[in-house]
Amino acid sequence: MLKLARSVVAGERNPYRQARALYEYLLTRLEPVPPTGDRDPLRPLETRRADAYSYAVLFCALARAVGVPARPVAGYLMERGESSGIRHYWAEFFLETVGWIPVDPFLGEGRIRVSIPPEANPRSYYFGSLDFDRLTLSKGLIELNPMDPQGRAVRRADIPSLQSVHEEAAGGLASYSAYWSGLRVTGTY
């Protein structure tokens, strides 16, 4: 990863330009695909195909490899007038006097268009900007400690958050069941 990241930035020292070069590399190198469930961060580099999660994680790994702080972000894309959302991942990188800057290489590829101005070019729009039709659930990896060391912790791949535990069973339970439904918007204000 380090060797690849260094070759992509080609000696550039400005962190903003480094992040832009990495973003452009991913857009040029990868083809977007629907969610695969595969969490191997290197496989998309071999197959040249990536879902939103892989785009976000790869951007973060490459940025961090050249010293640019970056974190993945998890949430939902919401379509106006729809009550349910689509699981989605994007990223942010940090510049010292600016703060966290959003990037969405999956949508930046331009094959899926959401609520951005009609004249906007997705490739440039999603480097530094985001559409307003998204709901953020978590920023960065959230490592949660189990409440009970002998408890049974569950991480759910079908929930777009970046936390280590989603539910936990502890105590003398013989069994339990949990139901997680998709996101549903019940009103806008």
Secondary structure, DSSP 4 states (H G I P E B T S, - for coil): -HHHHHHHHTT---HHHHHHHHHHHHHHH-EE-S------TTHHHHHSEE-HHHHHHHHHHHHHHTT--EEEEEEEEE-TT-SBEEEEEEEEEEETTTEEEEE-HHHHTSSS--SS-TT--HHHHTBT---S-EEEEEES-B-PPPSSTTSEEE--TTS---BS-SEEE-SS-S------PPPB-----
